[in-house]
Amino acid sequence: MTATMIKEFKLPDLGEGLTESEILSWKVAVGDTVTLNQVIAEVETAKAVVELPSPFAGTVAALHEQPGTVVEVGKPIVSFEVDDAGPSNGGSGNGGSGTATEPAGTEASPTKREPNLVGYGAVVEHTGRPTRRARGAAQASPTASPAPAAPATGVGERPRSTPPVRKLARDLGVDLSAVSGTGPGGLITRDDVQAFTSDVTSTVGTPEEIAGNAAIPAHAGQGERETRTPIKGVRKFTAAAMVQSAFTAPHVTEFLTVDVTATMDLLARLKGNRAFEGYKLTPLTIAAKAVLVALRNNPTLNSRWDEASQEIVQFNYVNLGIAAATPRGLTVPNIKDADRLTLRELSTALTELTDTARAGKTSPSDLSGGTISITNIGVFGIDAGTPILNPGEAAIVALGAVRKAPWVVNDELAVRQVMSLSLSFDHRLVDGEQGSRFLADLGAILSDPAMVMTMI
């Protein structure tokens, strides 16, 4: 009879240094048989929705978290019952972040390497040495079973919690010493802090009620007077990134309105060209190519300020970010090495990028490493704005709506198609002259696409 053992899979760090993720859905149920790398769950990080593959082949023994739960990295989310057949099973390890529950009395070999769940952290090395907690337990009672942890902290002790939970408590103004922990060993969880806040609010009253301003009766049949949505996932990450960018990089924004009639004529001709049959061509496609060309003469806008080393890093490649509005919030995936793509290849990449982003399937790697970005506010009928830089980038271009407007051509008034361009840049990296030259070059290309010939 083949021996079996229980393996726990802990929520991995999905390669971006993120501290938590939300379980969106389980693709398996208790009792299901799974194969190695079969998708078992869909989780949302602060940047994207990610499918988790199984690090083991076996049977699902338990699901430790419910959909909608925010789980901290390193916390067990699922247990598997697997054959104790060694490395050949493909599941004798923990996927680089889970911990196996070994039979009592066993000890890992110093040379044993657990298989790594690709992209989800480093391979775990077993040294055979017990952890600090295990050594302390062994010294206290070599033969007795360890006593269960106390469910609550003692007077004068620091409440047990994790850094994200302590930050949440600070943000909500909660004293953790007044919160009872329901986690293992009395650990205070996010739910404990939020429940404490709700209890205080329901007992003491809202600030408006305390001030005597909440005496307006609720009207039956009209539903709730307020709707509250937890700040988490993509929205939480975007908010933090925008605050960091706005208060770290000194933003300067410049505007230029240009006659893009020639670009719109070019776009119409390309759509009728057999070489572009089946390709999705939009003003964004042409504008993206124009940005890539304008960067050749203005490389300072494709750079980064490295605070740690006190260096300006200029990129010799362009990872072009495209701001995408999704049901989960704003994301800025980027096209790697966009400067090496032809117009047709760029068109394909833009289509795939936006479709994937709107479906919430953008991978974390596609959301990092951008060097300059474009936001197309024109699709919402907006003419101009002051876009905030994507953190780590020196510039962002906002494309306004293409509108028919009166325009002076050869000293005569004519109806032309015009567009407003907005350029925000980091003034630590980009001088006013450099930003202005880039914006002027971009406008020249969109006014007369033939100008590209003078820039390449």
For each residue, the residues with C-beta under 8 A, 3 or more apart:
1:
2: 83 84 85
3: 83 84
4: 58 81 82 83 84
5: 81 82 84 100 101 102 103
6: 61 79 80 81 82 100 101
7: 56 58 79 80 81 82 91 94 98 100 101
8: 76 78 79 80 94 98 99 100 101
9: 54 55 56 76 77 78 79 80 94 95 97 98
10: 73 74 75 76 77 94 97 98 99
11: 20 21 43 71 72 73 74 75 76 77 97
12: 52 73 95 96 97 98 117 120 121
13: 16 17 18 73 97 120 121
14: 18 21 43 45 50 119 120 364
15: 119 120 121 364 365
16: 13 45 46 47 364 367 368
17: 13
18: 13 14 21 45 46 47 73
19: 72 73 163 164
20: 11 46 70 71 72 73 164
21: 11 14 18 43 44 45 46 50 70 71 73
22: 43 44 68 69 70 71 232 233
23: 26 41 43 65 66 67 68 69 71 77
24: 41 42 43 44 49 67 68
25: 41 42 67
26: 23 29 40 41 63 67
27: 39 40 41 42
28: 32 34 38 40 41 54 60 63
29: 26 32 60 63
30: 60 61 62 63
31: 59 60
32: 28 29 59 60
33: 58 59 60
34: 28 38 40 54 56 57 58 59 60 80
35: 38 54 57
36: 54 55 56 57 90 91
37: 53 54
38: 28 34 35 53 54
39: 27 42 51 52 53 54
40: 26 27 28 34 52 53 54 60 78
41: 23 24 25 26 27 28 51 52 77 78
42: 24 25 27 39 49 50 51 52
43: 11 14 21 22 23 24 49 50 52 71
44: 21 22 24 48 49 50 233 234 328 360
45: 14 16 18 21 48 49 50 233 364
46: 16 18 20 21 233 234 236 237
47: 16 18 234 237 331 362 364 367 368
48: 44 45 234 331 360 361 362 363 364 366 367
49: 24 42 43 44 45 328 360 361 362
50: 14 21 42 43 44 45 363 364
51: 39 41 42
52: 12 39 40 41 42 43
53: 37 38 39 40 117
54: 9 28 34 35 36 37 38 39 40 57 80
55: 9 36 91 93 94 95 96 98 115 117
56: 7 9 34 36 80 82 89 90 91 95
57: 34 35 36 54 82 89 90 91
58: 4 7 33 34 80 81 82 83 89 91
59: 31 32 33 34 80 81 82
60: 28 29 30 31 32 33 34 40 63 78 79 80 81
61: 6 30 79 80 81
62: 30 78 79
63: 26 28 29 30 60 66 77 78
64: 75 76 77 78 79
65: 23 69 71 75 77
66: 23 63 69
67: 23 24 25 26
68: 22 23 24
69: 22 23 65 66
70: 20 21 22 190 232
71: 11 20 21 22 23 43 65 75 77
72: 11 19 20 75 162 164
73: 10 11 12 13 18 19 20 21 97
74: 10 11 97
75: 10 11 64 65 71 72
76: 8 9 10 11 64 79 98 99
77: 9 10 11 23 41 63 64 65 71
78: 8 9 40 41 60 62 63 64
79: 6 7 8 9 60 61 62 64 76 101
80: 6 7 8 9 34 54 56 58 59 60 61 91
81: 4 5 6 7 58 59 60 61
82: 4 5 6 7 56 57 58 59 89 91 92
83: 2 3 4 58 89
84: 2 3 4 5 103
85: 2 88 89 92
86: 89 92
87: 90 92 115
88: 85
89: 56 57 58 82 83 85 86 92
90: 36 56 57 87 115
91: 7 36 55 56 57 58 80 82 115
92: 82 85 86 87 89 100 114 115
93: 55 96 98 100 113 114 115 116 124
94: 7 8 9 10 55 97 98 99 100 114 124
95: 9 12 55 56 98 115 116 117 120
96: 12 55 93 114 115 116 117 120 121 122 123 124
97: 9 10 11 12 13 73 74 94 117 120 121
98: 7 8 9 10 12 55 76 93 94 95
99: 8 10 76 94
100: 5 6 7 8 92 93 94 114
101: 5 6 7 8 79
102: 5 106 108
103: 5 84 106
104:
105:
106: 102 103
107: 128
108: 102 112 126 128
109: 112 126 128
110: 126 127 128
111:
112: 108 109 126
113: 93 123 124 125 126
114: 92 93 94 96 100 123 124 126
115: 55 87 90 91 92 93 95 96 123
116: 93 95 96 120 121 122 123 124
117: 12 53 55 95 96 97 120 121
118:
119: 14 15
120: 12 13 14 15 95 96 97 116 117
121: 12 13 15 96 97 116 117
122: 96 116
123: 96 113 114 115 116
124: 93 94 96 113 114 116
125: 113
126: 108 109 110 112 113 114
127: 110
128: 107 108 109 110
129:
130: 134 135 138
131: 134 135
132: 135 136
133: 136 137
134: 130 131 137 138
135: 130 131 132 138 139
136: 132 133 139 140
137: 133 134 140 141 146
138: 130 134 135 141 142
139: 135 136 142
140: 136 137
141: 137 138 144 146
142: 138 139
143:
144: 141
145:
146: 137 141
147:
148:
149: 184 185 186
150: 153 154 185 186
151: 181 185 186
152: 180 181 186
153: 150 157 158 159 160 177 181 186
154: 150 157
155:
156:
157: 153 154
158: 153
159: 153 176 177 179 181 188
160: 153 181 183 185 186 187 188
161: 165 166 169 176 181 187 188 189
162: 72 165 166 187
163: 19 166 167
164: 19 20 72 167 168 190
165: 161 162 168 169 176 188 189 190 192 193
166: 161 162 163 169 170 176
167: 163 164 170 171
168: 164 165 171 172 174 190 193 194
169: 161 165 166 172 174 175 176 179 193
170: 166 167 173 174
171: 167 168
172: 168 169 193 194 197
173: 170
174: 168 169 170 178 179 193 196 197
175: 169 178 179
176: 159 161 165 166 169 179 188 193
177: 153 159
178: 174 175 196
179: 159 169 174 175 176 188 192 193 196
180: 152 186 188 192
181: 151 152 153 159 160 161 185 186 187 188 189 192
182: 189 191 192
183: 160 186 187 188 189 192
184: 149 187
185: 149 150 151 160 181
186: 149 150 151 152 153 160 180 181 183
187: 160 161 162 181 183 184
188: 159 160 161 165 176 179 180 181 183 192 193
189: 161 165 181 182 183 192 193
190: 70 164 165 168 193 194
191: 182 194 195
192: 165 179 180 181 182 183 188 189 195 196
193: 165 168 169 172 174 176 179 188 189 190 196 197
194: 168 172 190 191 197 198
195: 191 192 198 199
196: 174 178 179 192 193 199 200
197: 172 174 193 194 200 201
198: 194 195 201 202
199: 195 196 202 203
200: 196 197 203 204
201: 197 198 204 205 206
202: 198 199
203: 199 200
204: 200 201 210
205: 201 209 210 214
206: 201 209 210 214
207: 210 211
208: 211 213 214
209: 205 206 212 213 214
210: 204 205 206 207
211: 207 208 214
212: 209 215
213: 208 209
214: 205 206 208 209 211
215: 212
216:
217:
218: 222 225
219: 222
220:
221:
222: 218 219 225
223:
224: 227
225: 218 222
226:
227: 224
228:
229:
230:
231: 235 236 239
232: 22 70 235 236
233: 22 44 45 46 236 237 328 329
234: 44 46 47 48 237 238 326 328 329 330 331
235: 231 232 238 239 328 329
236: 46 231 232 233 239 240
237: 46 47 233 234 240 241
238: 234 235 241 242 329 330 331
239: 231 235 236 242 243
240: 236 237 243 244
241: 237 238 244 245 390 391
242: 238 239 245 246 388
243: 239 240 246 247
244: 240 241 247 248 391
245: 241 242 248 249 388 389 390 391
246: 242 243 249 251 388
247: 243 244
248: 244 245 391
249: 245 246 305 389 426 427 428
250: 426 427 428
251: 246 386 388 389 424 425 426 427
252: 424 425 427 430 432 435
253: 386 387 422 423 424
254: 422 423 435 436 439
255: 384 420 421 422 423
256: 420 421 423 439 440 442 443
257: 418 419 420 421
258: 418 419 420 421 443 446 447
259: 262 407 409 416 417 418 447
260: 263 264 283 402 417 418 419 446 447
261: 264 265 416 417
262: 259 265 266 447 448 449
263: 260 266 267 283 286 446 447 449
264: 260 261 267 268 283 402 417
265: 261 262 268 269
266: 262 263 269 270 286 449
267: 263 264 270 271 281 282 283 285 286
268: 264 265 271 272
269: 265 266 272 273
270: 266 267 273 276 281 343
271: 267 268 276 281
272: 268 269
273: 269 270 276 277
274: 277
275: 344
276: 270 271 273 279 281 344 347
277: 273 274
278:
279: 276 344 347 348
280: 285 347 350 351
281: 267 270 271 276 285 286 347
282: 267 285 286
283: 260 263 264 267 286 287 378 399 402 419
284: 287 288 322 350 374 376 399
285: 267 280 281 282 288 289 343 346 347 350
286: 263 266 267 281 282 283 289 290 446 449
287: 283 284 290 291 374 376 397 399 446
288: 284 285 291 292 320 322 338 346 350 374
289: 285 286 292 293 343 346
290: 286 287 293 294 442 445 446 449 452
291: 287 288 294 295 320 372 374 397 442
292: 288 289 295 296 318 320 338 339 346
293: 289 290 296 441 445 452 455 456
294: 290 291 297 298 438 441 442 445 455
295: 291 292 298 299 301 302 318 339 372 438
296: 292 293 299 455 456
297: 294 437 438 441 455
298: 294 295 301 434 437 438 441
299: 295 296 302 303 314
300: 303 314 394 429 430 431 434
301: 295 298 372 394 395 425 429 430 434 435 438
302: 295 299 314 315 318 371 372 394 395
303: 299 300 312 313 314 315 371 394 429
304: 312 313 315 371 392 393 394 429
305: 249 312 313 394 426 428 429
306: 309 310 311 312 313
307: 310
308:
309: 306
310: 306 307
311: 306
312: 303 304 305 306 429
313: 303 304 305 306
314: 299 300 302 303
315: 302 303 304 318 319 371
316:
317: 337 339 340 371
318: 292 295 302 315 337 338 339 371 372
319: 315 334 335 336 337 338 369 370 371 372
320: 288 291 292 334 335 338 339 370 371 372 373 374
321: 332 333 334 370 371 372 373 374 390 393 396
322: 284 288 332 333 334 335 350 353 354 373 374 375 376
323: 330 331 332 373 374 375 376 387
324: 330 331 332 333 353 354 357 358
325: 330
326: 234 329 330 331 357 358 360
327: 358 360
328: 44 49 233 234 235 331 360
329: 233 234 235 238 326
330: 234 238 323 324 325 326
331: 47 48 234 238 323 324 326 328 357 362 367
332: 321 322 323 324 367 370 373 390
333: 321 322 324 353 356 357 362 366 367
334: 319 320 321 322 338 353 366 367 369 370 371 373
335: 319 320 322 338 341 346 349 350 353
336: 319 366 369
337: 317 318 319 340 341
338: 288 292 318 319 320 334 335 341 346 349
339: 292 295 317 318 320
340: 317 337
341: 335 337 338 345 346 349
342: 345 346
343: 270 285 289 346 347
344: 275 276 279 347 348
345: 341 342 348 349
346: 285 288 289 292 335 338 341 342 343 349 350
347: 276 279 280 281 285 343 344 350 351
348: 279 344 345 351 352
349: 335 338 341 345 346 352 353
350: 280 284 285 288 322 335 346 347 353 354
351: 280 347 348 354 355
352: 348 349 355 356
353: 322 324 333 334 335 349 350 356 357 362 366
354: 322 324 350 351 357 358
355: 351 352 358 359
356: 333 352 353 359 361 362 366
357: 324 326 331 333 353 354 360 361 362
358: 324 326 327 354 355
359: 355 356
360: 44 48 49 326 327 328 357
361: 48 49 356 357
362: 47 48 49 331 333 353 356 357 366 367
363: 48 50 366 367
364: 14 15 16 45 47 48 50 367 368
365: 15 368 369
366: 48 333 334 336 353 356 362 363
367: 16 47 48 331 332 333 334 362 363 364
368: 16 47 364 365
369: 319 334 336 365
370: 319 320 321 332 334 373 390 392 393
371: 302 303 304 315 317 318 319 320 321 334 393
372: 291 295 301 302 318 319 320 321 393 394 395 396 397
373: 320 321 322 323 332 334 370 389 390 393 395 396 397
374: 284 287 288 291 320 321 322 323 396 397 398 399
375: 322 323 385 387 396 397 398 399
376: 284 287 322 323 379 398 399
377: 380 382 384 385 387 398 399 400 401
378: 283 381 382 383 399 400 401 402 419
379: 376 401
380: 377 401
381: 378 401
382: 377 378 385 400 401
383: 378 400 401 403 420
384: 255 377 398 400 420 421 422
385: 375 377 382 398 400 422
386: 251 253 422 424
387: 253 323 375 377 396 397 398 422 424
388: 242 245 246 251 396 424
389: 245 249 251 373 393 394 395 396 424 425 426
390: 241 245 321 332 370 373 393 396
391: 241 244 245 248
392: 304 370
393: 304 321 370 371 372 373 389 390 396 426
394: 300 301 302 303 304 305 372 389 425 426 429 430
395: 301 302 372 373 389 423 424 425 426 430 435 438
396: 321 372 373 374 375 387 388 389 390 393 423 424 425
397: 287 291 372 373 374 375 387 421 422 423 442
398: 374 375 376 377 384 385 387 421 422 423 424
399: 283 284 287 374 375 376 377 378 419 421
400: 377 378 382 383 384 385 419 420 421 422
401: 377 378 379 380 381 382 383 419
402: 260 264 283 378 417 418 419
403: 383 417 418 419
404: 415 416 417 418
405: 415 416 417 418
406: 413 414 415 416
407: 259 413 414 415 416 418
408: 411 412 413 414
409: 259 412 413 414 416
410:
411: 408
412: 408 409
413: 406 407 408 409
414: 406 407 408 409
415: 404 405 406 407
416: 259 261 404 405 406 407 409
417: 259 260 261 264 402 403 404 405
418: 257 258 259 260 402 403 404 405 407
419: 257 258 260 283 378 399 400 401 402 403 446
420: 255 256 257 258 383 384 400
421: 255 256 257 258 384 397 398 399 400 439 442 443 446
422: 253 254 255 384 385 386 387 397 398 400
423: 253 254 255 256 395 396 397 398 435 438 439 442
424: 251 252 253 386 387 388 389 395 396 398
425: 251 252 301 389 394 395 396 429 430 435
426: 249 250 251 305 389 393 394 395 429 430
427: 249 250 251 252 430 431 432
428: 249 250 305
429: 300 301 303 304 305 312 394 425 426
430: 252 300 301 394 395 425 426 427 434 435
431: 300 427 434 435
432: 252 427 435 436
433: 436 437
434: 298 300 301 430 431 437 438
435: 252 254 301 395 423 425 430 431 432 438 439
436: 254 432 433 439 440
437: 297 298 433 434 440 441
438: 294 295 297 298 301 395 423 434 435 441 442
439: 254 256 421 423 435 436 442 443
440: 256 436 437 443 444
441: 293 294 297 298 437 438 444 445 455
442: 256 290 291 294 397 421 423 438 439 445 446
443: 256 258 421 439 440 446 447
444: 440 441 447 448 451
445: 290 293 294 441 442 448 449 451 452 455
446: 258 260 263 286 287 290 419 421 442 443 449
447: 258 259 260 262 263 443 444 451
448: 262 444 445 451
449: 262 263 266 286 290 445 446 452
450: 453
451: 444 445 447 448 454 455
452: 290 293 445 449 455 456
453: 450 456
454: 451
455: 293 294 296 297 441 445 451 452
456: 293 296 452 453
